[in-house]
């Protein structure tokens, strides 16, 4: 079974699912199955972190480049908020994860904002100036 995992991941998934349905426990590639389940959890967290960074990036650009505000920035802000909400809806145990990642995501967003805007990194406050509640609020934008 582990050879299939290394050679054809999709076939391994199909085989593993069938073995689980058939309750053929002894034939399951437990080592790789455990790794994949753990990776699913990491993937969900990574998605929230990525969306939070994207959201903060566009909030920073909205605040620090008011002359360049656009509908595409609003779309990105709205979509990031929606994606975070959906991820938490699917996995309520991740409800506190955005709060845990706020400063790290904000730091990444600042670096990206500096590159994208040509502004000096020191233009942006070192600590996130927005509360998580505001960041995730569908009607809030910084001025």
Backbone as a printed PyTorch tensor [residue, N CA C, xyz], in Angstrom:
tensor([[[  0.8180,  -1.1970,   0.0000],
         [  0.0000,   0.0000,   0.0000],
         [  0.8550,   1.2500,   0.0000]],

        [[  1.9380,   1.2960,   0.7540],
         [  2.7580,   2.5000,   0.8150],
         [  3.4200,   2.7890,  -0.5290]],

        [[  3.6420,   1.7480,  -1.3490],
         [  4.1880,   1.9630,  -2.6830],
         [  3.1930,   2.7760,  -3.5250]],

        [[  1.9160,   2.4650,  -3.4200],
         [  0.8890,   3.2150,  -4.1480],
         [  0.9080,   4.6710,  -3.7060]],

        [[  1.0650,   4.9000,  -2.4300],
         [  1.1270,   6.2570,  -1.8890],
         [  2.2220,   7.0630,  -2.5780]],

        [[  3.3650,   6.4350,  -2.7880],
         [  4.5140,   7.1200,  -3.3860],
         [  4.3860,   7.2660,  -4.8980]],

        [[  3.6850,   6.3460,  -5.5450],
         [  3.6190,   6.3160,  -6.9980],
         [  2.3940,   7.0420,  -7.5550]],

        [[  1.2320,   6.8580,  -6.9080],
         [ -0.0010,   7.4460,  -7.4160],
         [ -0.8950,   7.8310,  -6.2370]],

        [[ -0.7430,   9.0550,  -5.7840],
         [ -1.4400,   9.5270,  -4.5950],
         [ -2.9590,   9.4040,  -4.7390]],

        [[ -3.4790,   9.7480,  -5.8930],
         [ -4.9250,   9.6740,  -6.1130],
         [ -5.4180,   8.2300,  -5.9860]],

        [[ -4.6940,   7.2970,  -6.5570],
         [ -5.0670,   5.8800,  -6.4350],
         [ -4.9880,   5.4420,  -4.9780]],

        [[ -3.9820,   5.9230,  -4.2480],
         [ -3.8410,   5.5870,  -2.8270],
         [ -5.0640,   6.0780,  -2.0490]],

        [[ -5.5370,   7.2960,  -2.3460],
         [ -6.7230,   7.8380,  -1.6730],
         [ -7.9270,   6.9370,  -1.9440]],

        [[ -8.1210,   6.5800,  -3.2110],
         [ -9.2530,   5.7250,  -3.5720],
         [ -9.1770,   4.3730,  -2.8540]],

        [[ -7.9900,   3.7760,  -2.8580],
         [ -7.8080,   2.4810,  -2.1930],
         [ -8.0780,   2.5920,  -0.6960]],

        [[ -7.5210,   3.6310,  -0.0840],
         [ -7.6760,   3.8100,   1.3590],
         [ -9.1460,   4.0300,   1.7200]],

        [[ -9.8390,   4.8340,   0.9400],
         [-11.2680,   5.0680,   1.1840],
         [-12.0440,   3.7630,   1.0890]],

        [[-11.7280,   2.9560,   0.0910],
         [-12.4360,   1.6800,  -0.0700],
         [-12.1260,   0.7380,   1.0920]],

        [[-10.8700,   0.6840,   1.5020],
         [-10.5110,  -0.1570,   2.6430],
         [-11.2420,   0.2870,   3.9040]],

        [[-11.3860,   1.5810,   4.0950],
         [-12.1220,   2.0980,   5.2560],
         [-13.5960,   1.7220,   5.1660]],

        [[-14.1900,   1.8850,   3.9990],
         [-15.6000,   1.5120,   3.8050],
         [-15.8150,   0.0200,   4.0820]],

        [[-14.8600,  -0.7690,   3.6270],
         [-14.9600,  -2.2270,   3.7980],
         [-14.5070,  -2.6940,   5.1810]],

        [[-14.0280,  -1.7500,   6.0000],
         [-13.5480,  -2.0500,   7.3580],
         [-12.4040,  -3.0680,   7.3410]],

        [[-11.5510,  -2.9440,   6.3570],
         [-10.3860,  -3.8360,   6.2320],
         [ -9.2040,  -3.1460,   6.8960]],

        [[ -9.3100,  -3.0400,   8.2130],
         [ -8.3820,  -2.2340,   9.0110],
         [ -6.9250,  -2.6630,   8.8550]],

        [[ -6.6730,  -3.9260,   8.7880],
         [ -5.2960,  -4.4250,   8.7530],
         [ -4.5700,  -4.0580,   7.4500]],

        [[ -5.3000,  -3.7510,   6.4060],
         [ -4.6900,  -3.4470,   5.1130],
         [ -4.4420,  -1.9470,   4.9040]],

        [[ -4.8990,  -1.1380,   5.8360],
         [ -4.7760,   0.3220,   5.6860],
         [ -3.3430,   0.7630,   5.9680]],

        [[ -2.8770,   1.6550,   5.1320],
         [ -1.5500,   2.2650,   5.2800],
         [ -1.6620,   3.3620,   6.3480]],

        [[ -1.6350,   2.9250,   7.6120],
         [ -1.9100,   3.8210,   8.7400],
         [ -0.9010,   4.9720,   8.8160]],

        [[  0.3500,   4.6970,   8.5940],
         [  1.3790,   5.7340,   8.7060],
         [  1.0830,   6.9140,   7.7950]],

        [[  0.8180,   6.6240,   6.5310],
         [  0.5440,   7.7100,   5.5880],
         [ -0.8340,   8.3300,   5.8210]],

        [[ -1.7870,   7.5230,   6.2530],
         [ -3.1210,   8.0470,   6.5350],
         [ -3.0630,   9.0670,   7.6760]],

        [[ -2.3290,   8.7610,   8.7150],
         [ -2.1700,   9.6940,   9.8330],
         [ -1.4980,  10.9810,   9.3520]],

        [[ -0.4670,  10.8680,   8.5500],
         [  0.2100,  12.0550,   8.0090],
         [ -0.7610,  12.9220,   7.2130]],

        [[ -1.5610,  12.2930,   6.3850],
         [ -2.5010,  13.0440,   5.5470],
         [ -3.5840,  13.7260,   6.3730]],

        [[ -4.0540,  13.0680,   7.4040],
         [ -5.0640,  13.6770,   8.2710],
         [ -4.4670,  14.8790,   8.9920]],

        [[ -3.2330,  14.7450,   9.4730],
         [ -2.5810,  15.8740,  10.1250],
         [ -2.3690,  17.0230,   9.1340]],

        [[ -2.0190,  16.6960,   7.9260],
         [ -1.8200,  17.7300,   6.9040],
         [ -3.1130,  18.4720,   6.5830]],

        [[ -4.2400,  17.7720,   6.6600],
         [ -5.5260,  18.4350,   6.4380],
         [ -5.7270,  19.5520,   7.4560]],

        [[ -5.4040,  19.2770,   8.7020],
         [ -5.5150,  20.2980,   9.7490],
         [ -4.5830,  21.4650,   9.4940]],

        [[ -3.3770,  21.1690,   9.0700],
         [ -2.4090,  22.2210,   8.7510],
         [ -2.9030,  23.0490,   7.5680]],

        [[ -3.5010,  22.3880,   6.6100],
         [ -3.9950,  23.0660,   5.4230],
         [ -5.0970,  24.0580,   5.7790]],

        [[ -5.9970,  23.6700,   6.6540],
         [ -7.0690,  24.5650,   7.0880],
         [ -6.4920,  25.7910,   7.7960]],

        [[ -5.5250,  25.5680,   8.6520],
         [ -4.8920,  26.6870,   9.3570],
         [ -4.1410,  27.5850,   8.3800]],

        [[ -3.4360,  26.9870,   7.4490],
         [ -2.6840,  27.7460,   6.4450],
         [ -3.6230,  28.5980,   5.6070]],

        [[ -4.7920,  28.0610,   5.2770],
         [ -5.7690,  28.8090,   4.4840],
         [ -6.2780,  30.0220,   5.2530]],

        [[ -6.5680,  29.8520,   6.5230],
         [ -7.0180,  30.9880,   7.3400],
         [ -5.9210,  32.0280,   7.4380]],

        [[ -4.7170,  31.5830,   7.6970],
         [ -3.5870,  32.5080,   7.8120],
         [ -3.3580,  33.2720,   6.5100]],

        [[ -3.4410,  32.5810,   5.3920],
         [ -3.2500,  33.2000,   4.0870],
         [ -4.3340,  34.2450,   3.8100]],

        [[ -5.5790,  33.8900,   4.0970],
         [ -6.6770,  34.8270,   3.8760],
         [ -6.5700,  36.0350,   4.8070]],

        [[ -6.1440,  35.8040,   6.0280],
         [ -5.9770,  36.9020,   6.9780],
         [ -4.8810,  37.8500,   6.5140]],

        [[ -3.7970,  37.3010,   5.9880],
         [ -2.7230,  38.1340,   5.4460],
         [ -3.2210,  38.9520,   4.2630]],

        [[ -3.9540,  38.3150,   3.3640],
         [ -4.5030,  39.0200,   2.1930],
         [ -5.4500,  40.1300,   2.6380]],

        [[ -6.2830,  39.8340,   3.6070],
         [ -7.2230,  40.8100,   4.1260],
         [ -6.4890,  42.0090,   4.7260]],

        [[ -5.5120,  41.7440,   5.5590],
         [ -4.7420,  42.8280,   6.1890],
         [ -3.9600,  43.6380,   5.1600]],

        [[ -3.4140,  42.9710,   4.1550],
         [ -2.7040,  43.6590,   3.0840],
         [ -3.6100,  44.6960,   2.4210]],

        [[ -4.8060,  44.2810,   2.0660],
         [ -5.7030,  45.2090,   1.3740],
         [ -6.2580,  46.2840,   2.3070]],

        [[ -6.4000,  45.9680,   3.5900],
         [ -6.8010,  47.0030,   4.5380],
         [ -5.6970,  48.0500,   4.6830]],

        [[ -4.4560,  47.6020,   4.7160],
         [ -3.3330,  48.5420,   4.7810],
         [ -3.2670,  49.4150,   3.5310]],

        [[ -3.3850,  48.7880,   2.3920],
         [ -3.3560,  49.5500,   1.1430],
         [ -4.5280,  50.5350,   1.0980]],

        [[ -5.6920,  50.1100,   1.5710],
         [ -6.8660,  50.9760,   1.6030],
         [ -6.5890,  52.2100,   2.4760]],

        [[ -5.9520,  51.9670,   3.6160],
         [ -5.6780,  53.0660,   4.5450],
         [ -4.5480,  53.9680,   4.0620]],

        [[ -3.4740,  53.3740,   3.5760],
         [ -2.2750,  54.1420,   3.2700],
         [ -2.1670,  54.6100,   1.8240]],

        [[ -3.0450,  54.1460,   0.9820],
         [ -3.0840,  54.6150,  -0.4070],
         [ -4.5220,  54.9690,  -0.8030]],

        [[ -5.1260,  55.9330,  -0.1180],
         [ -6.5380,  56.2450,  -0.3910],
         [ -6.7860,  56.6760,  -1.8360]],

        [[ -5.7870,  57.2660,  -2.4680],
         [ -5.9490,  57.7180,  -3.8480],
         [ -6.0220,  56.5600,  -4.8390]],

        [[ -5.6680,  55.3540,  -4.4170],
         [ -5.6620,  54.2030,  -5.3250],
         [ -6.7450,  53.1830,  -4.9860]],

        [[ -7.6470,  53.5270,  -4.0870],
         [ -8.7190,  52.6040,  -3.7050],
         [ -9.4840,  52.1490,  -4.9420]],

        [[ -9.8480,  50.8680,  -4.9190],
         [-10.5320,  50.3230,  -6.0910],
         [-11.5510,  49.2700,  -5.6810]],

        [[-12.4280,  48.9740,  -6.6150],
         [-13.4010,  47.9080,  -6.3910],
         [-12.7140,  46.5610,  -6.2260]],

        [[-11.5910,  46.3570,  -6.8850],
         [-10.8960,  45.0700,  -6.7610],
         [-10.3520,  44.8950,  -5.3410]],

        [[ -9.9310,  45.9800,  -4.7080],
         [ -9.4980,  45.8820,  -3.3060],
         [-10.6910,  45.5160,  -2.4300]],

        [[-11.8290,  46.1530,  -2.6760],
         [-13.0300,  45.8290,  -1.9050],
         [-13.4300,  44.3720,  -2.1100]],

        [[-13.3450,  43.9080,  -3.3420],
         [-13.6620,  42.5030,  -3.6300],
         [-12.7350,  41.5670,  -2.8750]],

        [[-11.4540,  41.8980,  -2.8440],
         [-10.4740,  41.0650,  -2.1530],
         [-10.7350,  41.0560,  -0.6420]],

        [[-11.0550,  42.2160,  -0.1000],
         [-11.3630,  42.3210,   1.3290],
         [-12.5910,  41.4800,   1.6630]],

        [[-13.6310,  41.6330,   0.8680],
         [-14.8700,  40.8900,   1.0950],
         [-14.6420,  39.3910,   0.9620]],

        [[-13.9220,  38.9890,  -0.0820],
         [-13.6800,  37.5640,  -0.3010],
         [-12.8430,  36.9550,   0.8250]],

        [[-11.8280,  37.6590,   1.2810],
         [-10.9810,  37.1310,   2.3620],
         [-11.8040,  36.9410,   3.6310]],

        [[-12.6390,  37.9180,   3.9390],
         [-13.5010,  37.7860,   5.1240],
         [-14.4320,  36.5830,   4.9730]],

        [[-14.9880,  36.4230,   3.7990],
         [-15.8970,  35.3010,   3.5430],
         [-15.1680,  33.9720,   3.6880]],

        [[-13.9740,  33.8700,   3.1090],
         [-13.2160,  32.6180,   3.1740],
         [-12.8420,  32.2600,   4.6060]],

        [[-12.4800,  33.2540,   5.4140],
         [-12.1610,  33.0030,   6.8270],
         [-13.4090,  32.5110,   7.5500]],

        [[-14.5300,  33.1830,   7.3250],
         [-15.7820,  32.7860,   7.9750],
         [-16.1870,  31.3710,   7.5790]],

        [[-16.0410,  31.0380,   6.3030],
         [-16.3980,  29.6910,   5.8410],
         [-15.4940,  28.6260,   6.4540]],

        [[-14.2100,  28.9180,   6.5520],
         [-13.2770,  27.9520,   7.1410],
         [-13.6230,  27.6910,   8.6060]],

        [[-13.9910,  28.7500,   9.3180],
         [-14.3520,  28.5930,  10.7310],
         [-15.7120,  27.9070,  10.8620]],

        [[-16.6010,  28.1870,   9.9410],
         [-17.9040,  27.5150,   9.9440],
         [-17.7200,  26.0110,   9.7450]],

        [[-16.8070,  25.6330,   8.8570],
         [-16.5300,  24.2140,   8.6070],
         [-15.7950,  23.5580,   9.7660]],

        [[-14.9560,  24.3380,  10.4550],
         [-14.1500,  23.8190,  11.5600],
         [-14.2190,  24.7940,  12.7330]],

        [[-15.3070,  24.7560,  13.5030],
         [-15.4780,  25.7140,  14.6000],
         [-14.3260,  25.7250,  15.6090]],

        [[-13.6150,  24.6180,  15.7230],
         [-12.4860,  24.5800,  16.6670],
         [-11.3740,  25.5450,  16.2620]],

        [[-11.4210,  26.0490,  15.0210],
         [-10.4190,  27.0240,  14.5690],
         [-10.8730,  28.4610,  14.8050]],

        [[-11.9440,  28.6480,  15.5480],
         [-12.4820,  29.9730,  15.7980],
         [-11.5040,  30.9480,  16.4060]],

        [[-10.5940,  30.4720,  17.2440],
         [ -9.6010,  31.3530,  17.8710],
         [ -8.3320,  31.5010,  17.0440]],

        [[ -8.2160,  30.7340,  15.9820],
         [ -6.9750,  30.7440,  15.2010],
         [ -6.6590,  32.1160,  14.5930]],

        [[ -7.6370,  32.8530,  14.0390],
         [ -7.2920,  34.1800,  13.5130],
         [ -6.6760,  35.0930,  14.5770]],

        [[ -7.1770,  35.0330,  15.7980],
         [ -6.6070,  35.8540,  16.8690],
         [ -5.1650,  35.4460,  17.1590]],

        [[ -4.8960,  34.1540,  17.1100],
         [ -3.5410,  33.6580,  17.3510],
         [ -2.5770,  34.0840,  16.2410]],

        [[ -3.1160,  34.2540,  15.0260],
         [ -2.2810,  34.5590,  13.8640],
         [ -2.2690,  36.0350,  13.4760]],

        [[ -3.0190,  36.8690,  14.1720],
         [ -3.1860,  38.2570,  13.7550],
         [ -1.8600,  38.9810,  13.5830]],

        [[ -1.0000,  38.9490,  14.5790],
         [  0.2500,  39.7130,  14.4820],
         [  1.1830,  39.1470,  13.4120]],

        [[  1.2760,  37.8320,  13.3280],
         [  2.1430,  37.2210,  12.3110],
         [  1.6310,  37.5430,  10.9040]],

        [[  0.3220,  37.4270,  10.7180],
         [ -0.2700,  37.7490,   9.4170],
         [ -0.1120,  39.2340,   9.1150]],

        [[ -0.2410,  40.0550,  10.1250],
         [ -0.0710,  41.4980,   9.9400],
         [  1.3690,  41.8110,   9.5100]],

        [[  2.3370,  41.1740,  10.1260],
         [  3.7440,  41.3970,   9.7440],
         [  3.9900,  41.0130,   8.2880]],

        [[  3.4390,  39.8840,   7.8770],
         [  3.5630,  39.4750,   6.4720],
         [  2.8740,  40.4740,   5.5590]],

        [[  1.6900,  40.9280,   5.9640],
         [  0.9420,  41.9000,   5.1560],
         [  1.7270,  43.2050,   5.0150]],

        [[  2.3810,  43.6300,   6.0650],
         [  3.1930,  44.8600,   6.0000],
         [  4.3320,  44.7030,   4.9980]],

        [[  5.0070,  43.5760,   5.0350],
         [  6.1020,  43.3500,   4.0860],
         [  5.5810,  43.3560,   2.6520]],

        [[  4.4460,  42.7080,   2.4350],
         [  3.8640,  42.6830,   1.0930],
         [  3.3950,  44.0750,   0.6770]],

        [[  2.7910,  44.8060,   1.5960],
         [  2.3130,  46.1530,   1.2890],
         [  3.4810,  47.0610,   0.9240]],

        [[  4.5740,  46.9350,   1.6380],
         [  5.7560,  47.7560,   1.3320],
         [  6.2520,  47.4650,  -0.0830]],

        [[  6.3220,  46.1930,  -0.4390],
         [  6.7630,  45.8200,  -1.7850],
         [  5.7890,  46.3060,  -2.8520]],

        [[  4.4940,  46.1060,  -2.6100],
         [  3.4920,  46.4400,  -3.6270],
         [  3.2820,  47.9440,  -3.7960]],

        [[  3.4600,  48.6880,  -2.7220],
         [  3.2030,  50.1300,  -2.7950],
         [  4.4620,  50.9550,  -3.0370]],

        [[  5.6220,  50.3580,  -2.7880],
         [  6.8720,  51.1080,  -2.8770],
         [  7.1260,  51.9620,  -1.6380]],

        [[  6.2700,  51.8420,  -0.6450],
         [  6.4480,  52.5780,   0.6070],
         [  7.4620,  51.8620,   1.4830]],

        [[  8.0900,  52.6340,   2.3400],
         [  9.0320,  52.0620,   3.2900],
         [  8.2600,  51.2300,   4.3180]],

        [[  8.8290,  50.1190,   4.7160],
         [  8.1850,  49.2410,   5.6920],
         [  7.8410,  50.0030,   6.9720]],

        [[  8.6740,  50.9750,   7.3430],
         [  8.4430,  51.7350,   8.5710],
         [  7.2090,  52.6390,   8.4830]],

        [[  6.6230,  52.7690,   7.2980],
         [  5.3820,  53.5370,   7.1240],
         [  4.2460,  52.8950,   7.9180]],

        [[  4.2900,  51.5900,   8.0240],
         [  3.2130,  50.8410,   8.6590],
         [  3.5290,  50.6030,  10.1240]],

        [[  2.5230,  50.7350,  10.9960],
         [  2.7620,  50.5110,  12.4250],
         [  3.3310,  49.1130,  12.6750]],

        [[  4.2460,  48.9770,  13.6290],
         [  4.8480,  47.6590,  13.8910],
         [  3.8500,  46.6340,  14.4510]],

        [[  2.8560,  47.1070,  15.1910],
         [  1.8200,  46.2120,  15.7080],
         [  0.5230,  46.4910,  14.9590]],

        [[ -0.2640,  45.4870,  14.8010],
         [ -1.5120,  45.6290,  14.0630],
         [ -2.3910,  46.6980,  14.7180]],

        [[ -2.7390,  47.7450,  13.9660],
         [ -3.5380,  48.8310,  14.5460],
         [ -5.0360,  48.5360,  14.5760]],

        [[ -5.4300,  47.3870,  14.0500],
         [ -6.8400,  47.0400,  13.9690],
         [ -7.1390,  45.8780,  14.9140]],

        [[ -8.2990,  45.9200,  15.5270],
         [ -8.7230,  44.7650,  16.3260],
         [ -9.2030,  43.6830,  15.3730]],

        [[ -9.1430,  42.4600,  15.8100],
         [ -9.6090,  41.3490,  14.9720],
         [-11.0940,  41.5210,  14.6630]],

        [[-11.8540,  41.9890,  15.6330],
         [-13.2810,  42.1940,  15.4110],
         [-13.5230,  43.1440,  14.2380]],

        [[-12.7500,  44.2410,  14.1650],
         [-12.8910,  45.1750,  13.0500],
         [-12.4210,  44.5400,  11.7420]],

        [[-11.2990,  43.8770,  11.7890],
         [-10.7360,  43.2480,  10.5850],
         [-11.7480,  42.3100,   9.9400]],

        [[-12.4560,  41.5430,  10.7610],
         [-13.3920,  40.5570,  10.2420],
         [-14.8000,  41.1010,  10.0250]],

        [[-15.0360,  42.3260,  10.4610],
         [-16.3530,  42.9370,  10.3150],
         [-16.6190,  43.2840,   8.8480]],

        [[-17.7300,  42.8030,   8.3250],
         [-17.9890,  42.9590,   6.8880],
         [-18.2150,  44.4060,   6.4500]],

        [[-18.5290,  45.2880,   7.3690],
         [-18.8190,  46.6650,   6.9940],
         [-17.7030,  47.6540,   7.3450]],

        [[-16.6040,  47.1850,   7.8930],
         [-15.5640,  48.1070,   8.3650],
         [-14.4180,  48.2420,   7.3590]],

        [[-13.9880,  49.4750,   7.1800],
         [-12.7840,  49.7870,   6.4070],
         [-12.0170,  50.8660,   7.1500]],

        [[-10.6950,  50.8030,   7.1550],
         [ -9.9240,  51.8600,   7.8280],
         [ -9.9870,  53.1580,   7.0340]],

        [[ -9.8560,  54.2310,   7.7410],
         [ -9.8410,  55.5480,   7.0720],
         [ -8.4450,  56.1060,   6.9570]]])
